[in-house]
Amino acid sequence: MRRSLGRYELTRELGRGGMGVVWAAYERDQGREVAVKLLPPRGPGAERGTLERRFLREARLTSRLKHPGIPAVHDHGSHEGDLYLVMDLVPGRALDSVLASDGPLSVEHAADVARRVADVLAYAHGEGVVHRDLKPSNLMITPDGEVKVLDFGVAAALEPQPGETRFTAANATPGTVVYMAPEQAVGKTVPASDLYSLGCVLYELLAGEPPFTDASPFMLYHRHASEPVPPLAERRPEVPDGLRKLVEALLEKRPEDRPASAEEVAALLAAWSPARTQVQSPSGMSATTTFAHPRLAEMAALCRAGHPARALEEYEDFMATPGLGRADRLAARVGAALCSGALGRSREALEELRSVLAEQRSLLGPDDPAVLDTRYEIAVLLVRTGQRHAAAELLRRLADDEEENQRAEGFRRGRSRSLLERLNRMT
């Protein structure tokens, strides 16, 4: 087997599928590791010049996408008959591997992954690029919990124009049938097709399997186009009604019946996937106040990375530490409550945070960032438990306090106002 591609030394195979083989490679000129995707051989009789020109055109288009959630494309071309893309080498695990080993994600983690993907789609659609092959194996979870969307433009490059011969393996329709929108299966791909695929992915993150899984491609086409989606509530009863309805809206058969944009989907998902806040050192310095223990940030990161049960156990062990300062104990109680919420115990988490808030105000003062964070998390839990009126009232007061509070810097400024606006749109 050949181990080089021009200036790229192929070091190990990372994965393969119907749309190519991905290798880790060493780029000698730059002295760095990259990922090289080799596209599958052309189909019999394919017009090589036409197809290669269109592939390179699509590669140039996608190489201009600049977003933290999209690996950068460094190079593309043809070498000894093989078409290739050279991209960032993304560390971490593909989402299909995560699902296979760990099972369905927590409601909060699933919504957070989908929100991040929707953010990427909103950007790409704004640049005129549709993904066309969104699926768990094209979504990477990095070690720090970020989500990267792979293979932008590859399906577009393989989609034949009228009169052209396909050059995908076995002349198949570009994309993956298990996650393919009904209109895409008949050659009419639009931005809303990506939203349908995102709905299939989110369904799988919550239920453990996609909505339709028949082995026959023809039957899958038929089921996506004409059969009702199996009720998510039967496979995962604890999914909040609002999130379940959003999944159903994403999986509408007609593109015009789905949400209007990926940006709208990201905004709706934020109600179940609030941006996690780093546990910070208490800033109210008094005789009883200590700086936050370094383990608090580690446990918060563990919960954010999709391991709330393990993080909860660590929080409980931490709170049993002899001589633990009061501020650290309160911060740990907040973290443990958020883990409980991520595990679906939203009402239990809400009651705990309300209890903690009273003590935080007494110890740290009403303007401390930790107090503002707890109030925000309470509002999010009110939304998730269906108490939207109470959540709106809390967010209105909190938004004013955050805007007036000089210590509410960075991500705190505007977050409550933004969530309130999303809540108003949802209602």
JOFEN-V624731 format. One line per field, one symbol per residue. burial: # if it has 24 or more other C-alpha atoms within 12 Angstrom, else .. Layout:
burial: ???
//
This chain:
burial: ....#..###...#...##########.....##########........##.###.######.#.#.##########...#########..####.##....######################...##############..################....#####..##############..##########################......######...##.#...#.###.##############..###########################....#####.##################.###.##.....##############################.##.###.##.#####################.#..######.##.###....#...#########.##..#.
//
